Amino acid sequence: MLKWTLRILAALVLLAVAALAVRIGPPHLQIRRVHPKLPTAAELRTLLDVPGGPTSLRWVLTSSQKLSRGELGHSVFLAEWPDGSIFEVDTGMDAAAALEFGELLKTMSGGAEVTPGGTVPELIGAGAVARIRGLGFTHLHIDHTQGVQALCAAGPAPGARVFQSRAQAELRDPNTEEGGALVASSCFEKARAGEEGRLTLTGFPGLGLIPLGGHTACSTMFAFAVGSHLWLLSGDITNARADLLENRGKGFLYSGLLVPEDTRRTAELRQYLAALDADPDITVVVSHDLPALRASGLPEWGG
């Protein structure tokens, strides 16, 4: 009896391992094929020489949560041009989605209750939403994309476009499928960017889109030249600014199983971004590190 019990347990373990491999194997293989060329600091600085660039870059907080390691924020970034046009990066989540996402994080890593901040339309007002003419995503995980529904319901500018690299528009894994579908079916017209070495986006001088890979196949950095300073929105290449500067990864459980990452590429990207951040006229912004964001010098909307 014991022998058969052990055989059954061994078979169940093998089935579980096989099921896990089926789920995470393809994403790992996919992301390891995405290694776009990274622009040099000099190439990024060409954005500073473009006339008519953005006059400001600000952020809004759609939700926050204190965890065992610092305070996590779900932030959205809004740049404004002289003519009043606004470009938004990421859309955050509404209160219901934020609470659901926060419960998952609590179960996984402990921490406090989520504090919902609101949707972007609730936080910036209808007048500002009507001036949103461009949208981009650092990647397509649901905590960065779910708020696109509220944004469309509020009514951005007619003909507003979402800019995506080929990888972001076409490549999906189990963790980006839902967010990708929300963006694909949204009210925004679809525009390709970041291909063949192009850096700037049509209609938005002083803004650059840079495909990265590493965290997801669709991971993307946005560079904003505001005055004489470059702000680089790095998404989730790292979740903490200290980990970026000290080149620390997220660990096997996260990068190997929960959110398949190309850890060799993320290590390369952390080194790349830390070197850029060392220059006094460049600041790398880590999306989820709320204390670091507050200390960055980047102003909050309405602050």
C-alpha positions in Angstrom: 0.0 0.0 0.0 2.8 2.4 0.9 4.6 1.7 -2.4 1.5 2.6 -4.4 0.9 5.7 -2.3 4.5 6.9 -3.0 4.0 6.1 -6.7 0.8 8.2 -6.8 2.5 11.1 -5.0 5.4 11.0 -7.3 3.1 11.0 -10.3 1.2 14.0 -8.9 4.5 15.9 -8.3 5.5 15.2 -11.9 2.2 16.4 -13.2 2.5 19.6 -11.2 6.0 20.2 -12.4 4.9 19.5 -16.0 1.9 21.9 -15.7 4.2 24.6 -14.2 6.7 24.1 -17.1 3.9 24.5 -19.6 2.8 27.8 -18.0 6.2 29.4 -17.5 8.3 27.8 -20.1 7.0 29.7 -23.2 7.2 33.1 -21.5 10.8 32.5 -20.5 11.7 31.4 -24.0 9.8 34.4 -25.5 11.4 37.1 -23.4 14.9 35.7 -23.9 14.5 36.5 -27.6 13.9 40.2 -27.0 17.1 42.2 -26.7 16.6 45.6 -28.4 19.6 47.9 -28.8 19.8 50.5 -26.1 20.6 54.1 -26.9 23.7 55.8 -25.4 23.5 58.7 -23.1 24.5 60.9 -26.0 21.7 59.6 -28.1 19.2 60.2 -25.4 20.4 63.7 -24.9 19.4 64.5 -28.5 15.9 64.8 -27.1 17.1 67.9 -25.1 17.9 69.6 -28.4 14.4 69.2 -29.9 12.5 72.5 -29.9 9.0 72.6 -28.4 9.5 69.9 -25.8 7.3 69.2 -22.8 7.0 72.0 -20.2 6.3 69.6 -17.3 6.2 66.0 -16.2 4.1 65.1 -13.2 2.7 62.0 -11.5 -0.5 60.9 -9.8 -1.0 58.0 -7.4 -3.8 55.6 -8.2 -3.1 53.4 -5.1 -0.5 52.7 -2.5 0.3 49.9 -0.1 2.9 49.5 2.7 4.8 46.2 2.3 7.5 44.5 4.3 10.1 46.3 2.1 9.0 49.9 1.8 5.8 51.4 0.3 4.6 50.4 -3.1 2.8 52.9 -5.3 0.9 52.5 -8.6 1.8 55.7 -10.3 0.8 57.3 -13.6 2.9 60.0 -15.3 1.6 62.9 -17.3 3.7 65.2 -19.5 2.4 68.5 -20.8 3.4 70.5 -24.0 3.2 74.2 -24.6 -0.1 73.8 -26.6 -1.7 72.0 -23.7 -1.4 68.5 -25.1 -0.8 65.8 -22.5 0.9 62.4 -22.9 0.2 59.8 -20.3 2.4 56.8 -19.3 0.5 53.9 -17.7 -3.0 54.1 -16.4 -3.0 52.4 -13.0 -6.1 50.8 -11.6 -9.6 51.8 -10.3 -10.4 51.2 -6.6 -11.9 47.8 -7.0 -9.0 46.5 -9.0 -6.4 48.0 -6.6 -8.1 46.3 -3.6 -8.1 43.0 -5.4 -4.4 43.4 -6.5 -3.4 44.5 -3.0 -5.0 41.4 -1.4 -2.9 39.2 -3.7 0.3 41.0 -2.6 -0.7 40.7 1.0 -1.2 37.0 0.7 2.2 36.6 -1.1 4.4 39.0 0.9 2.5 40.5 3.8 1.8 44.1 4.3 -0.9 46.6 5.1 -4.2 47.3 3.4 -4.3 49.1 0.1 -5.1 52.8 0.0 -6.9 53.4 -3.3 -6.2 56.9 -4.7 -8.7 56.9 -7.6 -8.7 56.6 -11.4 -6.8 59.1 -13.5 -10.0 61.0 -14.5 -10.9 61.3 -10.8 -7.5 62.6 -9.9 -6.8 65.1 -12.7 -10.3 66.1 -13.8 -12.3 66.0 -17.0 -10.6 69.1 -18.5 -7.1 67.6 -18.3 -8.4 64.2 -19.6 -9.8 66.0 -22.7 -6.2 67.2 -23.5 -4.7 63.7 -23.4 -3.5 63.1 -27.0 -1.0 60.3 -26.4 -0.7 57.2 -24.2 2.1 54.7 -23.6 2.7 51.8 -21.3 5.9 50.7 -19.6 4.5 47.2 -20.0 1.1 45.4 -20.1 0.7 43.9 -16.6 -2.9 44.6 -15.3 -1.8 47.0 -12.6 -0.4 49.3 -15.3 -3.3 48.9 -17.8 -6.6 48.4 -16.0 -7.3 52.1 -15.7 -7.5 52.5 -19.5 -11.2 51.7 -19.2 -11.9 54.7 -16.9 -9.8 56.9 -19.1 -11.7 56.0 -22.3 -15.0 56.4 -20.4 -14.0 60.0 -19.5 -13.1 60.9 -23.1 -9.5 61.8 -24.1 -8.9 64.1 -27.0 -10.4 63.0 -30.4 -7.8 61.0 -32.3 -5.7 60.2 -29.2 -3.1 57.5 -29.9 -1.5 54.8 -28.0 2.2 54.3 -29.0 3.7 50.8 -28.8 6.8 49.0 -30.0 6.3 45.9 -32.2 7.1 43.7 -29.2 4.5 45.4 -27.0 1.8 45.3 -29.7 2.4 41.7 -30.7 3.9 39.6 -27.9 1.9 38.2 -25.0 2.4 35.9 -22.1 -0.1 34.7 -19.4 0.7 37.7 -17.3 0.2 40.3 -20.1 -2.7 38.8 -22.0 -5.4 40.5 -20.0 -3.7 43.9 -20.0 -2.8 43.6 -23.7 -6.5 42.9 -24.6 -7.6 46.0 -22.7 -5.2 48.2 -24.5 -6.0 46.6 -27.9 -9.7 47.2 -27.5 -9.4 50.6 -26.0 -10.6 53.9 -27.6 -7.1 55.0 -28.5 -5.9 54.8 -32.1 -2.9 52.4 -32.5 0.5 53.8 -33.5 3.8 52.0 -33.9 7.0 53.4 -32.4 10.5 52.6 -31.3 11.4 50.7 -34.5 14.6 50.8 -36.5 16.5 53.0 -34.1 13.8 55.7 -34.0 13.6 57.5 -30.7 11.1 60.3 -31.0 7.3 60.1 -31.4 5.4 62.1 -34.0 3.6 64.9 -32.4 5.4 64.8 -29.1 8.8 66.5 -29.4 11.3 65.8 -26.6 9.7 62.4 -25.9 11.4 59.1 -26.6 10.2 55.5 -26.5 12.8 52.9 -25.9 12.0 49.1 -26.0 13.8 47.3 -23.2 12.7 43.7 -22.7 13.9 42.1 -19.5 10.9 42.3 -17.2 8.5 41.4 -20.0 8.9 41.1 -23.7 6.8 44.3 -23.9 8.8 46.4 -21.4 9.4 49.9 -22.6 11.1 53.0 -21.2 9.9 56.6 -21.8 12.4 59.5 -21.9 11.1 63.0 -21.3 13.3 66.1 -21.9 11.9 68.7 -19.6 14.0 71.9 -19.8 17.6 70.7 -19.5 16.8 67.5 -17.6 16.0 64.0 -18.8 13.5 61.9 -16.9 13.6 58.1 -17.7 10.5 56.1 -16.7 11.9 52.6 -16.3 8.7 50.7 -15.4 9.3 47.5 -13.4 12.8 46.7 -14.5 13.3 46.9 -10.8 10.8 47.6 -8.0 13.1 49.6 -5.7 15.5 52.4 -6.5 18.1 50.9 -4.1 18.0 47.6 -6.0 18.6 49.5 -9.2 21.7 51.3 -7.9 23.1 48.2 -6.2 22.1 45.8 -9.0 20.0 43.5 -7.0 17.5 41.2 -8.6 14.0 40.2 -7.4 14.8 36.6 -6.5 14.1 33.2 -8.0 10.5 33.0 -6.8 9.5 36.2 -8.5 11.6 36.1 -11.6 11.6 32.4 -12.2 8.0 31.4 -11.3 5.6 34.3 -10.6 6.6 36.8 -13.3 9.0 35.1 -15.7 11.9 37.5 -16.4 15.1 37.4 -18.4 17.3 37.9 -15.3 20.5 38.3 -17.4 18.8 41.1 -19.3 17.4 42.8 -16.2 20.9 42.8 -14.6 22.2 44.4 -17.8 19.4 47.0 -17.7 20.0 47.8 -14.1 23.7 48.5 -14.8 22.7 50.6 -17.9 20.1 52.6 -16.0 22.3 53.2 -12.9 25.1 54.5 -15.2 22.7 56.9 -16.8 21.3 58.0 -13.4 24.8 58.9 -12.2 24.8 61.8 -14.7 23.4 65.0 -13.0 21.1 65.8 -15.9 19.4 62.4 -16.0 17.1 60.8 -13.4 15.8 57.2 -13.6 12.3 56.9 -12.1 11.3 53.5 -10.6 7.5 53.2 -11.0 6.6 51.4 -7.8 9.1 52.9 -5.3 6.8 55.5 -3.8 9.3 57.0 -1.3 11.9 57.3 -4.0 9.4 58.9 -6.4 8.5 61.5 -3.7 12.2 62.2 -3.2 13.0 62.4 -6.9 12.1 66.1 -7.4 9.4 65.1 -9.9 6.3 67.1 -8.9 2.9 65.5 -8.1 -0.1 66.6 -10.1 -1.8 69.4 -8.2 1.1 69.6 -5.7 
